[in-house]
């Protein structure tokens, strides 16, 4: 069991204690223990009870519970509280805007024990009548519930890709006759995935038997047909479809199931569509399918029926960005704010991963929720960066800050402090309910600030949890172009923001993008991979990516930009 899975169980126990009215001191003790352990790099699962008790800030009682988790996957007290808590209340804890206190009122005041009943209470205006809620809160909760319901069968790409790889490994281990390919949403690298699809030339009986006997899959007999085995991953909503075909149909079926309907419908005047070519001509390669349609080959992640078809027709498809093109990391947090690792630990992890630089961007002072840095701690961090740069050279730490964009569009430090940074990422973290016009004006004002180097996660969305900030993307991107401000592709699998659909427009306007993992611990630095997937879907190249610049070139870029802005 990973450290994060252990932390999740402890935090769930704290939530259940609060829900059942246990004293606040006991509740806080679990949150404090998790906070103290989050910076650990060594796995808790490998520690003895004695070693756990020796950890700073961990009492004997919690150490014993972690030891129980290591032995059994849970602990007695947690299971006791689970047993007397309706499962639906635990589901409610995942709803954006619903804290434990509100859930307790909903449960005790309205007798509501599951999400469907809560949605009904919102739709019949019952929740708004409860003290402490009101119409606005009811509407927000209703929207969050509907958003969750609409996405109930989906997983983040990162999670789905892991399960797809598990299935691929299993099929390879079984040494299937014929060949197979994982296709569909996984091959197209969509942000959210609700199905893993496989195309195989394995005979039907063999393929279906292997899948039915797989211990981590559950077959749906009702949905399985002559040509397709259907089911889902056990303990997951993610569906599985495995289709068999003949060897001469394989390439065409792989192609058809690796492109959007809009892409497949493309045809020159008087010519068959891509779909018809793939289905009818039984060509030996996907490249041959495009050649027959007079198009250049389009990689699967770009097959969305958008800008890529015109570029393919003109023979102007770009050479897409690769993870290996990235030279450094430009959005990361340390224990100075809400990160789990020290500044030095983050720098060493980035350096050891083969990068030339780290742009540290802890949270600014108004981000009290994330231990944002007051001016004094900013100055302390700058001193530490200077010392580490001497120690780690030629590796470099750039002095950055993720500055909150406050409600009126301003940044939350005085100019004399902002001037001390090499670069500033301006991001919205609060006030996410503004109307589009006001939200767009807020971002544009921040973009026009001469100290803003980059716009961070422009919509503030959390995939599968909350919708993004409602902004006019064209106006925002145009403002970035006019003010020489880059835009990040936030590579956290929970954000992937800016969305791929706006990457091409940014490139057309000459706006550089930066692949930023938004790392809060050393283990998420490699999330840049997911950002590269987003960039590639939008046609991003090495030349239009800010953090493909080497350390010296990027240093000059930051210095020249400040000079041009009169800083």
Residue pairs with C-beta under 8 A, 6 or more apart in sequence:
1 45
1 69
1 70
1 73
2 43
2 45
3 37
3 38
3 40
3 43
3 44
3 45
6 44
6 45
6 66
6 69
7 34
7 37
7 38
9 69
9 74
9 75
9 78
10 30
10 33
10 34
10 62
10 65
10 66
11 30
11 31
11 34
12 78
12 90
12 93
13 30
13 65
13 75
13 77
13 78
13 81
14 27
14 30
14 31
15 93
15 100
16 78
16 81
16 82
16 85
16 90
17 26
17 27
17 30
17 81
18 24
18 27
18 100
18 101
18 104
19 85
19 89
19 100
19 103
19 104
19 107
20 81
20 84
20 85
21 104
29 59
29 62
30 62
32 57
33 57
33 58
33 59
33 62
35 57
36 55
36 56
36 57
36 58
37 44
37 55
37 57
37 58
38 340
38 521
39 335
39 340
39 341
39 342
39 521
40 55
41 341
41 345
41 522
44 52
44 66
44 70
45 70
47 66
47 70
48 67
49 63
49 64
49 67
52 58
52 63
52 66
52 67
53 60
53 63
55 63
58 66
64 75
65 75
65 77
65 78
68 74
68 75
68 76
69 75
82 90
86 107
86 113
86 114
87 114
88 113
88 114
88 115
88 117
89 103
89 107
89 113
89 114
91 114
91 115
92 98
92 103
92 106
92 115
92 118
93 100
93 103
94 148
94 465
95 115
95 141
95 144
95 145
95 148
96 144
96 462
96 465
96 466
97 137
97 140
97 141
97 144
98 141
98 144
102 132
102 133
105 130
105 131
105 132
105 133
106 112
106 118
106 121
106 127
106 130
107 113
109 130
110 121
110 126
110 127
110 130
112 118
112 121
115 145
115 148
115 149
118 127
118 141
118 145
119 142
119 145
119 146
119 149
121 127
122 138
122 139
122 141
122 142
122 145
123 142
125 138
127 133
127 137
127 138
127 141
128 134
128 135
128 137
128 138
140 433
143 467
144 466
147 465
147 466
147 467
148 464
148 465
151 192
151 464
152 237
153 194
153 237
153 238
153 239
154 192
154 193
154 194
154 237
154 464
155 163
155 192
155 193
155 194
155 236
155 237
155 238
155 464
156 191
156 192
156 193
156 463
156 464
156 493
156 494
157 186
157 189
157 190
157 191
157 192
157 193
157 493
157 496
157 530
157 533
158 493
158 527
158 530
159 493
160 185
160 186
160 193
160 196
160 238
161 186
161 193
163 196
163 233
163 236
163 238
164 182
164 186
164 196
166 216
167 182
167 196
167 198
167 214
167 217
167 233
167 240
168 182
170 214
170 216
171 180
171 198
171 200
171 210
174 210
176 200
176 202
176 206
176 207
176 210
177 202
177 203
177 206
178 200
178 201
178 202
178 203
178 247
179 200
179 201
179 250
180 198
180 199
180 200
180 201
180 202
180 242
181 187
181 198
181 199
181 200
181 250
181 254
182 196
182 197
182 198
183 197
183 198
183 199
183 254
183 257
183 258
184 195
184 196
184 197
184 241
184 257
184 258
185 193
185 194
185 195
185 196
185 197
186 193
186 196
186 197
187 258
187 300
187 301
188 258
188 259
188 260
188 300
188 301
188 303
188 304
188 537
189 300
189 301
189 533
189 536
189 537
191 463
191 496
191 499
191 500
191 534
192 463
192 464
193 238
194 237
194 238
194 239
195 238
195 239
195 240
195 241
196 233
196 238
196 239
196 240
196 241
197 240
197 241
197 242
197 243
197 257
198 240
198 241
198 242
198 243
199 242
199 243
199 245
199 250
199 253
199 254
199 257
200 207
200 242
200 243
200 244
200 245
201 244
201 245
201 246
201 247
201 250
202 210
202 244
203 244
204 226
204 227
204 244
207 229
207 242
207 244
208 224
208 229
211 217
211 219
211 229
211 231
211 240
211 242
212 219
212 229
215 234
216 233
216 234
217 231
217 232
217 233
217 234
217 240
218 231
218 232
218 233
218 234
219 229
219 230
219 231
220 230
220 231
220 232
223 230
223 231
224 230
224 231
227 243
227 244
227 245
228 241
228 242
228 243
228 244
229 240
229 241
229 242
230 239
230 240
230 241
230 242
231 239
231 240
232 238
232 239
232 240
233 240
243 253
243 257
245 253
248 282
249 282
251 278
251 282
251 283
251 284
251 285
251 286
251 288
251 289
252 278
252 279
252 281
252 282
252 283
252 289
253 278
254 286
255 274
255 278
255 286
255 289
256 264
256 275
256 278
256 279
258 286
258 300
258 303
259 274
259 300
259 303
259 305
260 303
260 304
260 305
261 305
262 304
262 305
262 306
263 274
263 298
263 303
263 304
263 305
263 308
263 309
264 273
264 274
264 275
264 278
264 305
265 273
265 274
265 275
265 305
266 273
266 274
266 293
266 295
266 305
266 309
267 273
267 274
267 276
267 293
268 293
268 294
271 293
271 294
272 280
274 289
274 290
274 293
274 295
277 283
277 289
277 292
277 293
278 289
281 289
281 292
283 289
283 292
286 297
287 297
290 296
290 297
290 298
290 312
294 313
295 309
295 312
295 313
296 311
296 312
296 313
296 315
296 317
297 312
297 317
298 308
298 309
298 312
298 317
299 320
299 536
301 533
301 536
301 537
302 308
302 317
302 320
302 536
302 537
302 539
304 537
306 501
306 504
307 504
307 539
308 317
308 539
311 317
311 318
311 539
317 539
318 539
318 540
318 541
319 541
319 542
320 535
320 536
320 539
320 540
320 541
321 515
321 532
321 535
321 536
321 540
321 541
321 542
321 545
321 548
322 532
322 542
323 528
323 529
323 532
325 542
325 545
325 548
326 355
326 515
326 528
326 532
326 545
326 547
326 548
327 355
327 356
327 357
327 547
327 548
327 549
327 550
327 551
327 554
328 350
328 355
328 356
328 357
328 358
328 359
328 547
328 551
328 554
329 350
329 355
329 357
329 358
329 359
329 516
329 517
329 519
329 525
329 528
329 547
330 359
330 361
330 398
330 400
330 423
330 425
330 454
330 488
330 514
330 516
330 546
330 547
331 359
331 361
331 400
331 402
331 425
331 456
331 488
331 490
331 514
331 516
331 517
331 518
331 519
332 339
332 346
332 350
332 358
332 359
332 360
332 361
332 517
332 518
332 519
332 520
332 525
333 339
333 346
333 360
333 361
333 362
333 363
333 370
333 402
333 518
333 519
333 520
334 341
334 342
334 343
334 345
334 346
334 360
334 362
335 341
335 342
335 343
336 343
336 362
336 371
336 373
336 377
336 381
337 362
337 363
337 367
337 370
337 371
337 372
337 373
338 362
338 363
338 370
338 371
338 520
339 346
339 362
339 519
339 520
339 521
340 520
340 521
341 349
341 521
341 522
343 360
343 381
343 384
343 385
343 388
343 397
344 384
344 388
345 522
346 358
346 360
346 519
346 522
347 358
347 360
347 388
347 392
347 395
347 397
348 392
349 522
349 525
350 357
350 358
350 395
350 525
351 358
351 392
351 395
353 525
353 526
355 395
356 394
356 395
356 396
356 550
356 551
357 395
357 396
357 397
357 398
357 551
357 554
358 395
358 396
358 397
358 398
359 397
359 398
359 400
359 422
359 423
360 381
360 385
360 397
360 398
360 399
360 400
361 400
361 401
361 402
361 425
362 372
362 373
362 381
362 401
362 402
363 370
363 371
363 372
363 373
363 402
363 404
364 372
364 373
364 401
364 402
364 403
364 404
364 411
364 412
364 413
365 372
365 373
365 374
365 375
365 412
365 413
366 372
366 404
366 406
366 412
367 402
367 404
367 429
369 429
370 429
372 404
373 381
373 401
375 413
375 417
378 401
378 413
378 417
378 420
381 399
382 399
382 420
385 397
385 399
388 397
389 396
389 397
394 551
395 551
396 551
396 555
398 422
398 423
398 554
398 555
398 558
399 420
399 421
399 422
399 423
400 421
400 422
400 423
400 424
400 425
401 413
401 418
401 421
401 424
401 425
402 425
402 427
402 456
403 411
403 412
403 413
403 418
403 424
403 425
403 426
403 427
403 451
403 452
404 411
404 412
404 427
404 428
404 429
404 430
405 411
405 426
405 427
405 428
405 442
405 443
405 446
406 412
407 430
407 431
407 442
408 442
408 445
409 441
409 442
409 443
409 444
409 445
409 446
409 449
410 445
410 446
410 449
411 418
411 424
411 426
411 446
411 449
411 451
411 452
415 451
418 424
418 451
419 451
419 562
419 567
421 451
422 555
422 558
422 559
423 453
423 454
423 558
424 451
424 452
424 453
424 454
425 453
425 454
425 455
425 456
425 488
425 516
426 446
426 447
426 449
426 452
426 454
426 455
426 456
427 455
427 456
427 457
427 460
428 442
428 443
428 457
428 458
428 460
428 469
429 460
431 442
432 460
432 466
432 469
434 442
434 469
434 470
435 470
436 470
436 471
436 472
437 472
439 469
439 470
439 471
440 471
440 472
440 475
440 476
443 455
443 458
443 471
443 476
443 479
444 475
444 476
444 479
446 452
446 455
447 455
447 476
447 479
447 480
447 483
447 485
448 479
448 483
450 565
450 566
450 567
451 565
451 567
452 483
452 485
453 485
453 486
453 558
453 561
454 485
454 486
454 487
454 488
454 514
454 546
455 476
455 480
455 485
455 486
455 487
455 488
456 488
456 490
456 516
457 488
457 490
457 495
457 497
457 498
457 518
458 468
458 469
458 471
458 473
458 476
458 487
458 497
458 498
459 468
459 469
459 470
459 471
459 497
459 498
459 499
460 468
460 469
460 497
461 467
461 468
461 469
461 495
461 497
462 494
462 495
463 493
463 494
463 495
463 496
464 494
465 494
468 497
473 498
473 502
473 505
474 505
477 487
477 502
477 505
477 506
477 509
477 511
478 509
479 485
480 486
480 487
480 506
480 509
480 511
481 509
481 510
481 511
484 561
484 564
485 511
486 511
486 512
486 513
486 514
486 546
487 498
487 506
487 511
487 512
487 513
487 514
488 498
488 513
488 514
488 515
488 516
489 496
489 497
489 498
489 503
489 513
489 514
489 515
489 516
489 531
489 534
489 535
489 540
490 496
490 497
490 498
490 516
490 518
490 531
491 515
491 516
491 517
491 518
491 527
491 528
491 529
491 530
491 531
491 532
491 534
492 517
492 518
492 524
492 527
492 530
493 527
493 530
495 518
496 530
496 531
496 534
498 506
498 513
499 534
500 534
500 535
500 537
500 538
501 538
502 538
503 513
503 534
503 535
503 537
503 538
503 539
503 540
504 538
504 539
506 513
506 538
507 513
507 538
507 539
507 540
507 541
507 544
512 544
512 545
512 546
513 535
513 540
513 544
513 545
513 546
514 545
514 546
514 547
515 528
515 531
515 532
515 535
515 545
515 547
516 528
516 531
516 547
517 524
517 525
517 526
517 527
517 528
517 531
518 524
518 527
519 525
519 527
532 540
535 545
542 548
546 554
546 557
547 554
549 557
